[in-house]
Amino acid sequence: MERTQKQDQQTAAETKEPRTGADLLVESLINEGVETLFGYPGGAALPIFDALYKAQSAFDQILARHEQGSIHAAEGYARVSGKPGVVVATSGPGATNLVTGIADAMIDSLPMIIITGQVAQGVIGTDAFQEVDVMGVTTPITKHNYQVRDVKELPRIIREAFHIATTGRPGPVLIDMPKDISGEIIDESFSPNIELDLPGYQPTTKPNPLQTKKLAEAISNAKKPVLLTGAGILFAKASEEVLEFAEKYSIPVTSTLLGLGAFPGNHPLFMGMAGMHGTYTANTALYECDLLINIGARFDDRLTGKLSSFAPNATVAHIDIDPAEIGKNVPADIPIVGDAKAALIRLLTHEIEQPEHDDWLVRIHENKEKYPLWFNKPEQDMIGQWVIKQVHEATDGNAIVTTDVGQHQMWTAQFYTFNKPDKWVSSGGLGTMGFGFPAAIGAQLAKPDETVVAIVGDGGFQMTLQELSILQEKGLPVKVIIVNNQALGMVRQWQEKFYSERYSQSIFSIQPDFVKLAESYNVKGLQVKSQEEFIKAIPEIFDYEGPVVVDARVLQQENVFPMIAPGKGLNEMIGVKP
């Protein structure tokens, strides 16, 4: 949303009404360049929302229908735009309804500013109405949090919060605003030019040149190198550098789930995603490699499998902006703390002898040819993999795609090829149902001219479907594809494979009519039950200028393969089919 300088200055300070702490908060948000704000009002936050009303021309304010929807939408906005997602909610249940999204943003490194109303300072600790110790609740799941105790400190707190959220490893920062602080009358003015003084927070961005030199030497000596790309490359805007680096030294590339798009998915050096549902080629390469270069990935358990079988013969180099991640799960022989882009630029300046690993590249190519991702397509019925391939073809692989967690998420990661950065928005570390649809709303607000597709499960969609209200309210042409197997697909798959087919509470006996549900929100709804119907519906879905909800009925018993079972290693994949 475009704003003029005059509109930016239209704050409570320019009105005849008394200027409050909430007005100062809003002024500070404007000074930080906030344009889009997600929220849900309530008693302790009323002064804040009153100040937002008076400054409404300065923001595109998005009223979610549930706080969980607001924070997931802000996550999608942050992931696609690179700007902090800003959320405002009230105290007590308003704040606790944000907790899942805060935890999700923390583990997936998304820059977020969360502002919660709080009861007045005089009754904090008395179990007052709608009081929750939000500081205690959120300390483990935020990068930092504040409770404002002096209104004069507010401009500094806001400046620090944005700095902390967006630098180093990005993450959520929470600001708790007692109601008496929000409503306090203030007379003095505050300069927007606040000098930061955070001696205890100095993220290392420049890599140690001795360590990058050591890695350069390891590359020149490697016979079986592998490059692992994580979301840190996307946050560092280093996709061009990682492409140049891989091509320069002919290093095969694999990706974490959240790193998809950091390296072109259609590139000859790309082996596909690694991990529990990764490709045979990628996982075999990780198991056999003698040099593993991890840039911006966490080495989480869904990537590594059994740790003793993860890159057991490799020298491990780990480049990460967060020193706490280096050596946490996988010991690093060459630790490099720093920004991914800065590290790659430095590596590209080193004189590295061209490694001799032609035999390794031949083996990688042979594995890709012999063991591709696969599925058996029925004659008429639909399966999730096929649906996602059709969406990929219909959008030429250029859409921004969001998902929840589960089978549809893994099928999308496998069969939607991401060739550009910042096109893939999913809940990785926390695995949050209900994330995909509101995240698509935030992504569409961030990129209004791009096609945004929410590929969701029928279970997850029912957790946040009330946000359909926003689509018509804001004119957002989001396309929602419900991969509807009438079950909690991944739960059902695990119950089939590891719990002797005891399908406990994973099958839906009753579902809403998703078409009528969409239409009740004035959104176009379609139901498709066969391949022929889906193909026929594609123009109706993607040529239509407004939002669409598609109930795609797929077979319930279809599973995600290949797979590494719990407790198994990269070399013990099941469901691999030549």
C-alpha positions as CSV (number, residue, x, y, z in Angstrom):
1,M,0.0,0.0,0.0
2,E,1.5,3.3,-1.1
3,R,1.6,6.1,1.5
4,T,2.4,9.7,1.3
5,Q,4.6,11.5,3.8
6,K,1.6,13.6,4.8
7,Q,-0.3,10.4,5.6
8,D,2.6,9.1,7.6
9,Q,2.6,12.1,9.7
10,Q,-1.2,11.9,10.4
11,T,-0.8,10.7,14.0
12,A,-2.4,11.4,17.2
13,A,0.2,14.0,17.9
14,E,-1.4,16.2,15.2
15,T,-4.9,16.0,16.6
16,K,-6.4,18.1,19.4
17,E,-6.9,15.1,21.6
18,P,-4.4,14.3,24.3
19,R,-1.4,12.3,23.2
20,T,-1.1,8.9,24.8
21,G,1.4,6.1,25.2
22,A,-0.5,4.2,22.5
23,D,-0.2,7.2,20.2
24,L,3.6,7.1,20.8
25,L,3.6,3.4,20.0
26,V,1.9,4.0,16.7
27,E,4.3,6.9,15.9
28,S,7.2,4.5,16.5
29,L,5.7,1.9,14.2
30,I,5.4,4.5,11.5
31,N,9.0,5.5,12.0
32,E,10.0,1.9,11.5
33,G,8.3,1.9,8.1
34,V,5.5,-0.5,9.1
35,E,2.8,-0.6,6.3
36,T,0.8,-3.7,7.1
37,L,-0.4,-4.6,10.6
38,F,-2.3,-7.7,11.7
39,G,-4.4,-7.8,14.8
40,Y,-7.5,-8.5,16.9
41,P,-8.7,-6.1,19.6
42,G,-9.7,-6.6,23.2
43,G,-10.0,-4.8,26.5
44,A,-6.4,-4.3,27.5
45,A,-5.5,-3.4,24.0
46,L,-8.3,-0.8,23.4
47,P,-6.0,2.2,23.8
48,I,-3.7,0.8,21.2
49,F,-6.5,0.1,18.7
50,D,-7.9,3.6,19.4
51,A,-4.6,5.1,18.4
52,L,-4.5,2.8,15.3
53,Y,-8.0,4.1,14.4
54,K,-6.7,7.7,14.5
55,A,-3.8,6.8,12.3
56,Q,-5.6,4.3,10.1
57,S,-4.4,6.0,6.9
58,A,-0.8,5.1,7.8
59,F,-1.4,1.3,7.8
60,D,-3.2,-1.5,5.9
61,Q,-4.8,-2.9,9.0
62,I,-5.9,-6.6,8.8
63,L,-8.6,-7.8,11.2
64,A,-8.2,-11.6,11.5
65,R,-11.1,-13.7,12.9
66,H,-8.8,-15.4,15.3
67,E,-5.4,-14.4,16.8
68,Q,-3.8,-17.6,15.4
69,G,-4.9,-16.5,11.9
70,S,-3.4,-13.0,12.5
71,I,0.0,-14.3,13.5
72,H,0.3,-16.9,10.8
73,A,-0.7,-14.3,8.2
74,A,2.0,-12.1,9.6
75,E,4.5,-15.0,9.3
76,G,3.6,-15.4,5.6
77,Y,4.0,-11.6,5.1
78,A,7.4,-11.7,6.8
79,R,8.6,-14.7,4.9
80,V,7.8,-13.3,1.5
81,S,8.5,-9.6,2.0
82,G,11.6,-9.9,4.2
83,K,10.0,-7.3,6.5
84,P,8.9,-7.9,10.0
85,G,5.4,-9.2,10.5
86,V,3.6,-7.0,13.0
87,V,0.8,-8.3,15.2
88,V,-1.3,-6.6,17.9
89,A,-3.5,-8.5,20.3
90,T,-5.0,-8.1,23.7
91,S,-4.0,-9.6,27.1
92,G,-4.8,-13.1,28.5
93,P,-6.5,-15.3,25.8
94,G,-5.5,-12.8,23.1
95,A,-1.8,-13.2,23.9
96,T,-2.0,-17.0,24.5
97,N,-3.7,-17.5,21.2
98,L,-0.6,-16.1,19.6
99,V,1.8,-18.6,21.3
100,T,1.7,-21.2,18.6
101,G,2.6,-18.7,15.9
102,I,5.3,-17.2,18.1
103,A,6.9,-20.6,18.6
104,D,6.6,-21.3,14.9
105,A,8.3,-18.0,14.0
106,M,11.1,-18.7,16.5
107,I,12.1,-22.1,15.2
108,D,11.7,-21.1,11.6
109,S,13.6,-17.8,12.1
110,L,11.0,-15.3,10.9
111,P,11.3,-11.6,12.0
112,M,8.2,-10.7,13.9
113,I,7.1,-7.9,16.2
114,I,4.3,-9.0,18.6
115,I,2.5,-6.3,20.7
116,T,0.2,-7.5,23.4
117,G,-2.0,-5.5,25.7
118,Q,-1.6,-6.2,29.4
119,V,-3.6,-5.4,32.5
120,A,-2.6,-2.2,34.3
121,Q,0.6,-2.4,36.3
122,G,-1.2,-1.9,39.6
123,V,-3.0,-5.3,39.2
124,I,-0.3,-7.3,37.5
125,G,0.2,-10.5,39.6
126,T,-3.3,-10.5,41.2
127,D,-4.9,-12.8,38.6
128,A,-6.8,-9.8,37.3
129,F,-9.4,-10.3,34.5
130,Q,-7.7,-11.5,31.3
131,E,-4.3,-11.5,33.0
132,V,-1.6,-13.9,31.9
133,D,2.2,-13.7,32.6
134,V,2.9,-13.3,28.9
135,M,6.6,-12.6,29.6
136,G,7.0,-15.9,31.4
137,V,5.0,-17.7,28.7
138,T,6.9,-16.4,25.8
139,T,10.5,-16.1,27.1
140,P,11.4,-19.6,25.7
141,I,9.9,-18.9,22.3
142,T,11.0,-15.3,21.6
143,K,14.3,-13.9,20.6
144,H,13.7,-11.2,23.2
145,N,10.7,-9.7,25.0
146,Y,9.9,-6.5,26.8
147,Q,7.3,-5.3,29.2
148,V,7.0,-1.5,29.1
149,R,7.2,0.0,32.5
150,D,7.9,3.6,31.6
151,V,6.2,5.3,28.6
152,K,9.3,7.3,27.9
153,E,11.2,4.1,27.2
154,L,8.7,3.1,24.5
155,P,10.5,4.7,21.4
156,R,13.8,3.0,22.4
157,I,12.1,-0.3,23.0
158,I,10.4,-0.3,19.6
159,R,13.7,0.7,17.9
160,E,15.5,-2.1,19.7
161,A,12.8,-4.7,19.0
162,F,12.9,-4.1,15.2
163,H,16.7,-4.3,15.3
164,I,16.8,-7.5,17.2
165,A,14.1,-9.1,15.2
166,T,15.7,-8.4,11.8
167,T,19.4,-8.8,12.5
168,G,21.6,-11.9,13.1
169,R,19.3,-14.9,13.0
170,P,15.8,-13.4,12.6
171,G,13.1,-14.1,15.1
172,P,10.1,-12.9,17.0
173,V,10.3,-10.1,19.6
174,L,7.3,-9.4,22.0
175,I,6.4,-6.1,23.6
176,D,3.9,-6.3,26.4
177,M,2.0,-3.0,27.0
178,P,0.2,-2.5,30.3
179,K,-3.1,-0.6,29.8
180,D,-2.0,2.3,32.1
181,I,1.1,2.8,29.9
182,S,-1.0,2.7,26.7
183,G,-3.4,5.3,28.2
184,E,-0.9,7.5,29.9
185,I,-0.9,11.2,28.7
186,I,2.4,12.5,27.5
187,D,3.4,16.0,26.6
188,E,7.0,15.8,25.4
189,S,8.1,14.9,21.9
190,F,10.6,12.1,21.0
191,S,13.1,12.1,18.2
192,P,12.7,9.2,15.8
193,N,16.6,9.1,15.5
194,I,17.3,6.8,18.4
195,E,20.9,5.5,18.7
196,L,21.0,1.8,19.5
197,D,23.1,0.8,22.5
198,L,23.1,-3.0,22.8
199,P,26.5,-4.1,23.9
200,G,25.2,-7.6,24.8
201,Y,23.8,-8.1,21.3
202,Q,26.4,-8.0,18.6
203,P,25.7,-10.7,16.0
204,T,28.8,-11.9,14.1
205,T,28.2,-11.3,10.4
206,K,31.7,-11.4,8.9
207,P,33.1,-14.9,8.7
208,N,36.6,-15.7,10.0
209,P,38.9,-15.6,7.0
210,L,41.1,-18.4,8.4
211,Q,38.1,-20.6,8.6
212,T,36.9,-19.9,5.1
213,K,40.4,-20.6,3.9
214,K,40.3,-23.9,5.7
215,L,37.1,-24.7,3.9
216,A,38.6,-23.7,0.6
217,E,41.4,-26.2,1.1
218,A,38.9,-28.9,2.0
219,I,37.0,-28.3,-1.2
220,S,40.1,-28.6,-3.3
221,N,40.8,-32.0,-1.7
222,A,37.3,-33.4,-1.7
223,K,36.4,-36.4,-3.9
224,K,32.7,-36.5,-2.9
225,P,31.5,-33.0,-1.8
226,V,27.9,-32.1,-1.1
227,L,26.4,-28.6,-0.5
228,L,23.4,-28.5,1.8
229,T,21.3,-25.3,1.4
230,G,19.1,-24.1,4.3
231,A,16.7,-21.2,4.8
232,G,19.6,-19.1,6.1
233,I,20.6,-18.6,2.4
234,L,17.2,-17.2,1.7
235,F,17.2,-14.9,4.7
236,A,20.7,-13.6,3.7
237,K,19.5,-13.0,0.1
238,A,22.4,-15.2,-1.1
239,S,20.8,-17.3,-3.8
240,E,22.9,-15.9,-6.6
241,E,26.1,-16.4,-4.6
242,V,25.3,-20.1,-3.8
243,L,24.5,-20.8,-7.4
244,E,27.8,-19.2,-8.5
245,F,29.6,-21.2,-5.8
246,A,28.1,-24.6,-6.7
247,E,28.6,-24.1,-10.4
248,K,32.2,-22.8,-10.0
249,Y,33.3,-26.0,-8.2
250,S,30.7,-28.5,-9.6
251,I,29.3,-29.4,-6.2
252,P,26.1,-31.3,-6.0
253,V,23.4,-29.5,-4.0
254,T,20.6,-30.7,-1.7
255,S,18.2,-28.7,0.4
256,T,16.4,-28.8,3.7
257,L,12.6,-28.5,3.6
258,L,12.7,-24.7,4.3
259,G,15.7,-24.1,2.0
260,L,13.8,-25.0,-1.1
261,G,14.2,-22.3,-3.7
262,A,17.5,-21.1,-2.4
263,F,19.0,-23.1,-5.3
264,P,17.1,-23.7,-8.6
265,G,15.2,-27.0,-8.4
266,N,15.6,-27.7,-12.1
267,H,19.4,-27.2,-12.0
268,P,21.5,-30.3,-13.1
269,L,23.5,-30.1,-9.8
270,F,20.4,-30.2,-7.7
271,M,19.6,-33.6,-6.1
272,G,16.3,-32.7,-4.5
273,M,15.3,-32.3,-0.9
274,A,17.1,-34.3,1.8
275,G,15.8,-35.9,4.9
276,M,12.9,-38.1,6.0
277,H,10.9,-37.7,2.8
278,G,13.8,-36.6,0.6
279,T,15.1,-38.1,-2.5
280,Y,17.2,-41.3,-2.7
281,T,19.9,-39.4,-4.5
282,A,20.2,-36.6,-1.9
283,N,20.2,-38.9,1.1
284,T,22.6,-41.4,-0.4
285,A,25.0,-38.5,-1.3
286,L,24.8,-37.2,2.3
287,Y,25.6,-40.7,3.6
288,E,28.5,-41.2,1.2
289,C,30.1,-37.8,1.0
290,D,33.5,-36.9,2.2
291,L,32.9,-33.2,2.6
292,L,29.5,-31.7,3.7
293,I,29.1,-27.9,3.4
294,N,26.1,-26.8,5.4
295,I,25.0,-23.2,4.7
296,G,22.2,-21.9,6.9
297,A,20.6,-25.2,8.0
298,R,19.9,-26.4,11.6
299,F,20.7,-30.1,11.2
300,D,17.3,-31.0,12.7
301,D,16.2,-34.6,13.3
302,R,13.9,-34.8,10.2
303,L,17.0,-34.0,8.1
304,T,19.6,-36.1,9.8
305,G,17.7,-39.3,10.8
306,K,19.9,-41.4,13.0
307,L,22.9,-39.2,13.8
308,S,25.4,-42.0,13.6
309,S,24.4,-42.6,10.0
310,F,24.5,-39.0,9.0
311,A,27.4,-38.1,6.8
312,P,29.5,-40.6,8.8
313,N,32.7,-40.3,6.7
314,A,32.5,-36.5,5.9
315,T,34.4,-33.5,7.0
316,V,31.6,-31.2,8.1
317,A,31.7,-27.5,7.5
318,H,28.9,-25.5,9.0
319,I,28.2,-21.9,8.1
320,D,25.5,-20.2,10.2
321,I,24.7,-16.8,11.6
322,D,23.7,-18.4,14.9
323,P,26.7,-19.8,16.8
324,A,24.3,-21.8,19.0
325,E,23.4,-24.0,16.0
326,I,27.0,-25.0,15.1
327,G,27.9,-28.2,16.8
328,K,24.5,-28.5,18.5
329,N,23.5,-31.7,16.7
330,V,26.3,-32.6,14.3
331,P,29.9,-31.8,15.3
332,A,31.5,-29.3,12.9
333,D,35.1,-29.8,11.8
334,I,35.1,-26.4,10.1
335,P,32.8,-24.0,12.0
336,I,32.1,-20.7,10.4
337,V,30.0,-18.1,12.2
338,G,28.7,-15.4,9.9
339,D,26.2,-14.2,7.3
340,A,25.7,-16.7,4.5
341,K,26.1,-14.1,1.8
342,A,29.3,-12.7,3.3
343,A,30.7,-16.2,3.7
344,L,30.0,-17.2,0.1
345,I,31.4,-13.9,-1.2
346,R,34.6,-14.6,0.7
347,L,34.8,-18.2,-0.4
348,L,34.4,-17.1,-4.0
349,T,37.5,-14.9,-3.6
350,H,39.7,-17.8,-2.5
351,E,42.0,-19.4,-5.1
352,I,40.6,-22.9,-4.8
353,E,42.1,-25.7,-6.9
354,Q,39.4,-27.2,-9.0
355,P,38.4,-30.4,-7.3
356,E,38.6,-33.7,-9.1
357,H,35.3,-35.5,-8.6
358,D,34.0,-36.5,-12.0
359,D,33.2,-40.0,-10.8
360,W,31.1,-38.5,-8.0
361,L,29.1,-36.4,-10.4
362,V,28.5,-39.5,-12.6
363,R,27.2,-41.4,-9.6
364,I,24.9,-38.6,-8.6
365,H,23.6,-38.4,-12.2
366,E,23.0,-42.1,-12.4
367,N,21.1,-42.1,-9.1
368,K,18.9,-39.3,-10.2
369,E,18.1,-41.2,-13.4
370,K,17.6,-44.6,-11.7
371,Y,15.8,-43.5,-8.5
372,P,13.5,-40.6,-9.2
373,L,10.5,-39.6,-7.1
374,W,7.5,-41.6,-8.2
375,F,3.9,-42.4,-7.6
376,N,1.3,-44.8,-9.2
377,K,-1.4,-42.8,-10.9
378,P,-4.9,-44.3,-10.8
379,E,-6.9,-44.3,-14.0
380,Q,-9.6,-41.8,-12.8
381,D,-9.3,-41.2,-9.1
382,M,-7.0,-38.4,-7.8
383,I,-4.0,-38.7,-5.5
384,G,-2.3,-35.8,-3.8
385,Q,1.0,-36.1,-5.7
386,W,-0.8,-35.8,-9.0
387,V,-2.9,-32.8,-7.9
388,I,0.2,-30.9,-6.9
389,K,1.9,-31.7,-10.2
390,Q,-1.1,-30.2,-12.0
391,V,-0.9,-27.1,-9.8
392,H,2.8,-26.8,-10.7
393,E,2.1,-27.1,-14.4
394,A,-0.9,-24.6,-14.2
395,T,1.3,-22.0,-12.5
396,D,4.5,-22.7,-14.5
397,G,6.2,-23.2,-11.2
398,N,6.1,-19.5,-10.5
399,A,3.5,-19.2,-7.8
400,I,4.1,-18.5,-4.1
401,V,3.0,-21.7,-2.4
402,T,2.1,-22.1,1.2
403,T,1.3,-25.3,3.1
404,D,0.4,-26.6,6.5
405,V,2.2,-29.7,7.8
406,G,1.6,-33.3,6.7
407,Q,1.3,-35.4,3.6
408,H,0.3,-32.5,1.3
409,Q,3.3,-30.5,2.6
410,M,5.8,-33.3,1.7
411,W,4.1,-33.9,-1.7
412,T,4.4,-30.2,-2.4
413,A,8.1,-30.2,-1.4
414,Q,8.6,-33.2,-3.7
415,F,6.5,-32.4,-6.7
416,Y,6.4,-28.6,-6.9
417,T,9.7,-27.5,-8.3
418,F,10.9,-24.1,-6.8
419,N,13.4,-22.4,-9.1
420,K,13.4,-19.0,-7.4
421,P,13.8,-17.8,-3.8
422,D,11.0,-16.7,-1.6
423,K,8.3,-18.7,-3.3
424,W,7.9,-21.4,-0.7
425,V,6.2,-20.7,2.7
426,S,5.7,-23.6,5.1
427,S,5.8,-24.5,8.8
428,G,9.0,-26.5,9.2
429,G,10.4,-26.8,12.7
430,L,7.1,-26.7,14.6
431,G,4.9,-28.4,12.0
432,T,1.8,-26.2,12.5
433,M,-1.6,-27.3,11.3
434,G,-3.6,-24.3,10.3
435,F,-0.6,-22.3,9.1
436,G,-0.9,-22.6,5.4
437,F,-4.1,-20.6,4.6
438,P,-3.5,-17.5,6.7
439,A,0.2,-17.5,5.6
440,A,-1.1,-17.3,2.1
441,I,-3.1,-14.2,3.0
442,G,0.0,-12.6,4.4
443,A,2.0,-13.6,1.3
444,Q,-0.6,-12.2,-1.0
445,L,-0.6,-8.9,0.9
446,A,3.2,-8.7,0.6
447,K,3.1,-9.6,-3.1
448,P,-0.3,-8.4,-4.5
449,D,0.7,-9.0,-8.1
450,E,1.8,-12.6,-7.7
451,T,-0.2,-15.8,-7.8
452,V,-0.5,-17.3,-4.3
453,V,-1.6,-20.8,-3.8
454,A,-2.4,-22.3,-0.4
455,I,-2.1,-26.1,-0.6
456,V,-3.7,-27.4,2.6
457,G,-5.0,-30.5,4.2
458,D,-8.6,-30.9,5.1
459,G,-7.6,-31.1,8.7
460,G,-5.4,-28.0,8.9
461,F,-7.8,-25.9,6.8
462,Q,-10.6,-26.4,9.3
463,M,-8.4,-24.9,12.0
464,T,-8.2,-21.4,10.4
465,L,-10.8,-21.4,7.7
466,Q,-12.6,-18.5,9.3
467,E,-9.9,-16.2,7.7
468,L,-11.9,-16.7,4.5
469,S,-13.5,-13.4,5.6
470,I,-10.3,-11.5,4.7
471,L,-10.2,-12.7,1.1
472,Q,-13.3,-10.8,0.1
473,E,-12.8,-8.0,2.6
474,K,-9.3,-7.2,1.1
475,G,-9.9,-8.4,-2.4
476,L,-7.2,-11.1,-2.2
477,P,-7.2,-13.6,-5.1
478,V,-5.7,-16.5,-3.1
479,K,-6.2,-20.0,-4.6
480,V,-6.9,-22.6,-1.9
481,I,-6.4,-26.2,-2.9
482,I,-7.7,-28.6,-0.2
483,V,-6.0,-32.0,-0.6
484,N,-9.0,-33.7,0.9
485,N,-8.4,-37.3,1.9
486,Q,-11.0,-37.1,4.7
487,A,-8.2,-37.9,7.2
488,L,-5.3,-36.5,9.1
489,G,-3.1,-38.0,6.4
490,M,0.3,-38.1,8.0
491,V,-1.1,-39.3,11.3
492,R,-3.0,-42.0,9.4
493,Q,0.1,-43.0,7.5
494,W,2.1,-43.5,10.7
495,Q,-0.7,-45.4,12.3
496,E,-0.7,-47.7,9.3
497,K,3.0,-48.3,9.2
498,F,4.0,-48.2,12.9
499,Y,0.8,-48.8,14.9
500,S,-0.7,-51.9,13.2
501,E,-3.4,-49.9,11.3
502,R,-5.0,-48.7,14.5
503,Y,-6.5,-45.5,13.1
504,S,-7.2,-43.7,16.4
505,Q,-9.0,-40.4,15.8
506,S,-7.4,-39.8,12.4
507,I,-10.3,-40.4,10.1
508,F,-13.0,-37.8,9.6
509,S,-16.5,-39.3,9.6
510,I,-18.1,-35.8,9.1
511,Q,-16.8,-32.9,7.1
512,P,-18.3,-29.5,6.1
513,D,-19.4,-28.9,2.6
514,F,-16.4,-26.9,1.6
515,V,-18.0,-25.4,-1.5
516,K,-21.0,-24.1,0.5
517,L,-18.7,-23.0,3.2
518,A,-16.6,-20.9,0.7
519,E,-19.8,-19.5,-0.9
520,S,-21.0,-18.4,2.6
521,Y,-18.0,-16.2,2.7
522,N,-18.7,-14.9,-0.9
523,V,-15.7,-17.0,-2.2
524,K,-16.0,-19.2,-5.3
525,G,-16.0,-22.9,-4.3
526,L,-15.4,-25.9,-6.5
527,Q,-15.4,-29.6,-5.8
528,V,-13.5,-32.0,-8.0
529,K,-13.5,-35.8,-7.6
530,S,-11.6,-37.1,-10.7
531,Q,-8.6,-36.3,-12.8
532,E,-10.9,-35.2,-15.7
533,E,-12.8,-32.8,-13.4
534,F,-9.6,-31.3,-12.0
535,I,-8.1,-30.7,-15.4
536,K,-11.3,-29.2,-16.6
537,A,-11.4,-26.9,-13.5
538,I,-7.9,-25.5,-13.9
539,P,-8.8,-22.5,-16.1
540,E,-11.7,-21.8,-13.8
541,I,-9.3,-21.8,-10.8
542,F,-6.4,-19.8,-12.2
543,D,-8.0,-17.6,-14.8
544,Y,-10.6,-16.3,-12.3
545,E,-9.5,-13.0,-10.8
546,G,-10.8,-13.6,-7.3
547,P,-10.2,-16.1,-4.6
548,V,-11.1,-19.8,-5.1
549,V,-11.5,-22.7,-2.7
550,V,-11.1,-26.1,-4.4
551,D,-12.2,-29.3,-2.5
552,A,-10.0,-31.9,-4.3
553,R,-11.1,-35.3,-3.2
554,V,-8.1,-37.7,-3.2
555,L,-7.6,-41.3,-2.2
556,Q,-7.3,-41.8,1.5
557,Q,-4.8,-44.6,1.6
558,E,-2.0,-42.9,-0.4
559,N,1.2,-42.5,1.5
560,V,4.3,-40.3,1.2
561,F,7.4,-42.1,-0.1
562,P,10.3,-42.5,0.0
563,M,10.6,-42.4,3.8
564,I,13.2,-42.8,6.5
565,A,11.4,-44.5,9.4
566,P,11.9,-43.1,13.0
567,G,15.3,-44.1,14.4
568,K,16.7,-45.2,11.0
569,G,19.5,-43.7,9.0
570,L,19.9,-42.0,5.6
571,N,20.9,-45.4,4.2
572,E,17.8,-47.2,5.4
573,M,15.1,-45.6,3.2
574,I,11.9,-47.4,2.4
575,G,9.6,-46.8,-0.5
576,V,12.4,-46.3,-3.0
577,K,11.4,-47.5,-6.5
578,P,13.5,-47.4,-9.6
